[in-house]
Amino acid sequence: MNLLLLSNSTQYGRGYLEHALDTVTGFLPPKARLAFVPYALADHDAYTAKVRGALEGAGIEVHGVHEGGDPLGQLAAADAVFIGGGNSFRLLSALYRTGLRDALIKAVGAGLPYMGASAGTNMAAPTLRTTNDMPIVQPPSFATLGLVPFQINPHYLDPDPSSTHKGETREERLTEFLEENDVPVLGLREGSWLRVDGERATVEGGRPARLFRRGAAPRELPVGADVSELLGSEPQFDTGH
């Protein structure tokens, strides 16, 4: 697998992908034909234009998979694929509807570079169950692409000790997930990403990550941390506590 999994595509005060642009352009093949999957947002043309504007200066040729009416053909012609953020339920539903889910699993498994941001990063895990999104549509299944054998929680937020909000924190929600499922969850804070290159996985970007496991206290992972052991995970779902 050759994966770049971003927590977010837009950083406060910066343009689209600007905070990770050097990493993104270093990850993509030179002058790549990039298949962009815009299905997490409603306006596919506008979303594709935003990505094209962010990457054209680096010589990346962006093609929305919806353009031309042949998503599978666009994927087959690509040197790499990027799935952008938005609503993960809407995105996954579209991947099933278009046949892209199975096609992506096959293509990325055969070596096609895969970049995800936010919802696109959610897709790389085995299941949708650790997304932060509202289920605005109902996909046929929660099963995502399973490019990595553990869960990822993009946009991970730390509890705010000064907040008067009494709702659940992200940590509490992930703890609830682990009460019912036995699989590691990697919390990626804003500005961070996971790089997977073959059998090696590392935490990169501007902030540390947070790792959750059943029966253990959450653990901080500094930038540069080698998390390759997670690639050997054997996820088990609906196990109870």
BELTACOR-V115264 format. One record per residue. N is the residue number from 1. RES is the residue in one letter. BURIAL is b if it has 16 or more other ideal C-beta (glycine too) atoms within 10 Angstrom, else e. D_FIRST is the distance of its C-alpha to the first C-alpha in Angstrom with 2 decimals. Layout:
# BELTACOR-V115264
<<N/RES/BURIAL/D_FIRST> <N/RES/BURIAL/D_FIRST>>
This chain:
# BELTACOR-V115264
<<1/M/b/0.00> <2/N/b/3.78> <3/L/b/6.08> <4/L/b/9.85> <5/L/b/11.81> <6/L/b/15.51> <7/S/b/18.35> <8/N/b/20.65> <9/S/b/21.20> <10/T/b/24.87> <11/Q/b/26.46> <12/Y/e/30.20> <13/G/e/32.29> <14/R/e/29.57> <15/G/e/28.38> <16/Y/b/25.32> <17/L/b/22.15> <18/E/e/24.63> <19/H/b/23.79> <20/A/b/20.21> <21/L/b/20.95> <22/D/e/20.50> <23/T/b/17.03> <24/V/b/16.14> <25/T/b/17.80> <26/G/e/16.27> <27/F/b/12.70> <28/L/b/13.68> <29/P/e/14.78> <30/P/e/18.59> <31/K/e/20.68> <32/A/b/17.74> <33/R/e/18.68> <34/L/b/16.99> <35/A/b/17.16> <36/F/b/18.34> <37/V/b/18.70> <38/P/b/21.97> <39/Y/b/22.87> <40/A/b/23.01> <41/L/b/26.26> <42/A/e/29.28> <43/D/e/29.95> <44/H/b/27.11> <45/D/e/28.94> <46/A/e/29.72> <47/Y/b/26.22> <48/T/b/24.80> <49/A/e/27.63> <50/K/b/26.77> <51/V/b/23.20> <52/R/b/24.67> <53/G/e/27.28> <54/A/b/24.93> <55/L/b/22.79> <56/E/e/25.35> <57/G/e/26.81> <58/A/b/23.65> <59/G/e/23.81> <60/I/b/21.04> <61/E/e/22.22> <62/V/b/21.55> <63/H/b/22.15> <64/G/b/22.46> <65/V/b/21.25> <66/H/b/24.74> <67/E/b/26.53> <68/G/e/28.24> <69/G/e/27.85> <70/D/e/24.88> <71/P/b/21.61> <72/L/e/19.85> <73/G/e/21.30> <74/Q/b/20.19> <75/L/b/16.53> <76/A/e/17.00> <77/A/e/18.66> <78/A/b/16.11> <79/D/b/14.13> <80/A/b/12.09> <81/V/b/12.72> <82/F/b/14.27> <83/I/b/15.65> <84/G/b/18.64> <85/G/b/20.65> <86/G/b/23.79> <87/N/b/24.62> <88/S/b/21.79> <89/F/b/24.09> <90/R/b/25.07> <91/L/b/21.52> <92/L/b/20.37> <93/S/b/23.65> <94/A/b/23.06> <95/L/b/19.60> <96/Y/e/21.43> <97/R/e/24.45> <98/T/b/22.83> <99/G/e/20.53> <100/L/b/17.49> <101/R/b/16.00> <102/D/e/15.62> <103/A/b/14.80> <104/L/b/11.89> <105/I/e/10.43> <106/K/e/11.03> <107/A/b/10.04> <108/V/b/6.60> <109/G/e/6.13> <110/A/e/7.81> <111/G/e/5.92> <112/L/b/7.88> <113/P/b/7.50> <114/Y/b/8.26> <115/M/b/11.08> <116/G/b/13.19> <117/A/b/16.57> <118/S/b/18.69> <119/A/b/18.72> <120/G/b/15.46> <121/T/b/13.97> <122/N/b/15.90> <123/M/b/14.23> <124/A/b/10.81> <125/A/b/12.85> <126/P/b/14.51> <127/T/b/17.82> <128/L/b/19.82> <129/R/b/22.27> <130/T/b/21.64> <131/T/b/22.08> <132/N/e/25.19> <133/D/b/26.20> <134/M/e/29.27> <135/P/e/28.86> <136/I/e/30.64> <137/V/e/29.58> <138/Q/e/28.67> <139/P/b/25.47> <140/P/e/25.69> <141/S/e/23.49> <142/F/b/21.77> <143/A/e/18.62> <144/T/b/15.81> <145/L/b/12.27> <146/G/e/11.14> <147/L/b/7.45> <148/V/b/8.63> <149/P/e/11.82> <150/F/b/14.10> <151/Q/b/16.01> <152/I/b/16.20> <153/N/b/19.57> <154/P/b/19.58> <155/H/b/23.00> <156/Y/b/23.93> <157/L/e/27.68> <158/D/e/29.75> <159/P/e/33.08> <160/D/e/35.96> <161/P/e/38.87> <162/S/e/41.38> <163/S/e/40.46> <164/T/e/43.03> <165/H/e/40.53> <166/K/e/40.72> <167/G/e/37.71> <168/E/e/34.65> <169/T/e/32.41> <170/R/b/28.63> <171/E/b/28.75> <172/E/e/31.20> <173/R/e/29.13> <174/L/b/26.05> <175/T/e/28.49> <176/E/e/29.78> <177/F/b/26.32> <178/L/b/26.01> <179/E/e/29.47> <180/E/e/28.25> <181/N/b/24.63> <182/D/b/23.18> <183/V/b/19.69> <184/P/b/18.87> <185/V/b/18.97> <186/L/b/17.80> <187/G/b/20.35> <188/L/b/19.38> <189/R/b/22.63> <190/E/b/23.47> <191/G/b/22.27> <192/S/b/19.30> <193/W/b/15.54> <194/L/b/12.44> <195/R/b/10.02> <196/V/b/6.71> <197/D/e/6.06> <198/G/e/5.07> <199/E/e/7.84> <200/R/e/9.44> <201/A/b/10.08> <202/T/b/13.21> <203/V/b/15.72> <204/E/b/16.91> <205/G/b/19.54> <206/G/e/23.19> <207/R/b/23.58> <208/P/b/22.69> <209/A/b/20.85> <210/R/b/22.44> <211/L/b/21.17> <212/F/b/22.97> <213/R/b/23.36> <214/R/b/26.01> <215/G/e/29.18> <216/A/e/28.34> <217/A/e/29.27> <218/P/e/26.64> <219/R/e/25.31> <220/E/e/24.85> <221/L/b/21.83> <222/P/e/22.76> <223/V/e/20.85> <224/G/e/18.87> <225/A/b/18.52> <226/D/e/15.95> <227/V/b/14.66> <228/S/e/12.29> <229/E/e/14.74> <230/L/b/13.68> <231/L/e/10.48> <232/G/e/13.26> <233/S/b/15.15> <234/E/e/16.99> <235/P/b/18.01> <236/Q/e/21.52> <237/F/e/23.21> <238/D/e/26.92> <239/T/e/28.01> <240/G/e/30.76> <241/H/e/31.64>>
